[in-house]
Amino acid sequence: MIIRILLLSGLVAIGWLVFLRRTRLPFHIVIVFAVLAFAGVAVVFPDITAEAAQFVGVGRGVDLVTYLVEVGTLFVLLHYYTKFVELERRMTHVVREVAILRAELDRLAPPAATAAEPAAARDA
């Protein structure tokens, strides 16, 4: 019983943190809370996962949950990897633009006078 209470408390804590950090679209928040609700039902009624596993053709409910977690983790990793690659591409584009603009400014701006040049001009 204590394990169930700890698991449910952990799920509530995750939900609370997601609720506090509402920077995502409402669709993402709904998905997170749906997953948390499913996890809560699985904690309170573990027989449901065993029945779902039998329906799908997996041996035990724990195995079904493990497979779902693995697939979900791979999906999240792939999602963030593609976002990382896209951000890296954008960053490269921005750095190239800044380098081109800086080169144009250096080409168009007159060279800055150094400290030795004004002294030489005064002496003449």
C-alpha positions in Angstrom: 0.0 0.0 0.0 2.8 2.4 0.8 4.4 1.7 -2.6 1.2 2.7 -4.3 1.0 5.9 -2.3 4.6 6.8 -3.2 4.0 6.1 -6.8 0.8 8.2 -6.9 2.6 11.0 -5.0 5.4 10.9 -7.7 2.8 11.1 -10.4 1.1 14.0 -8.7 4.4 15.8 -8.3 5.2 15.3 -12.0 1.7 16.7 -12.9 2.3 19.7 -10.6 5.6 20.5 -12.2 4.1 20.3 -15.7 1.3 22.5 -14.5 3.7 25.1 -13.1 5.8 25.1 -16.3 3.0 25.7 -18.8 5.2 26.9 -21.6 4.0 24.2 -24.0 0.9 24.1 -26.1 -2.3 23.0 -24.4 -2.2 19.8 -26.6 1.1 18.8 -25.0 -0.2 19.4 -21.5 -3.3 17.3 -22.2 -1.1 14.5 -23.4 1.1 14.6 -20.3 -1.9 14.6 -18.0 -3.5 11.7 -20.0 -0.3 9.7 -19.6 -0.2 10.6 -15.9 -3.9 9.5 -15.5 -3.2 6.2 -17.3 -0.2 5.7 -15.0 -2.3 6.5 -11.9 -5.0 4.0 -13.0 -2.2 1.4 -13.6 -0.9 2.0 -10.0 -4.3 1.8 -8.4 -5.6 -1.1 -10.5 -2.6 -3.2 -11.6 -4.9 -5.9 -12.9 -6.0 -3.6 -15.8 -2.4 -3.7 -17.2 -2.4 -7.5 -17.0 -5.7 -7.7 -18.9 -4.4 -5.2 -21.5 -1.3 -7.2 -21.9 -3.3 -10.4 -22.4 -5.4 -8.5 -25.0 -2.3 -7.3 -26.9 -0.5 -10.6 -26.6 2.2 -9.7 -24.1 2.8 -12.0 -21.2 2.5 -9.7 -18.2 1.3 -6.2 -17.5 4.7 -5.1 -16.4 6.1 -6.2 -19.7 3.5 -4.1 -21.5 4.3 -1.1 -19.5 8.0 -1.6 -20.1 7.5 -1.8 -23.9 5.4 1.3 -23.9 8.0 3.2 -21.9 10.7 2.1 -24.3 8.7 3.1 -27.4 7.8 6.4 -25.7 11.5 7.1 -24.8 12.7 6.4 -28.3 10.0 8.7 -29.7 11.1 11.5 -27.3 14.7 11.0 -28.2 14.1 11.1 -31.9 11.9 14.2 -31.5 14.5 16.1 -29.5 17.3 14.9 -31.8 15.5 16.3 -34.9 14.9 19.6 -33.0 18.6 19.7 -32.0 19.6 19.2 -35.6 17.2 21.9 -36.8 18.5 24.4 -34.2 22.1 23.6 -35.1 21.2 24.3 -38.8 19.6 27.6 -37.9 22.5 28.6 -35.7 24.9 27.9 -38.5 22.8 30.1 -40.8 22.7 32.9 -38.3 26.5 32.7 -37.7 27.2 32.9 -41.5 24.9 35.9 -41.8 26.6 37.7 -39.0 30.0 36.9 -40.5 29.0 38.2 -43.9 27.5 41.4 -42.3 30.7 42.0 -40.3 32.8 41.5 -43.4 30.6 44.0 -45.3 30.9 46.6 -42.4 34.7 46.2 -42.3 34.9 46.6 -46.0 32.7 49.7 -46.1 33.9 51.5 -42.9 37.2 53.5 -43.1 40.0 52.0 -41.2 40.2 53.3 -37.7 43.1 55.6 -36.9 45.6 54.1 -34.6 47.3 56.0 -31.8 50.6 56.4 -33.8 48.9 58.1 -36.8 47.5 61.1 -35.0 50.9 61.7 -33.4 52.7 61.5 -36.8 50.1 64.0 -38.2 50.8 66.5 -35.4 54.5 66.3 -35.9 54.3 67.1 -39.6 
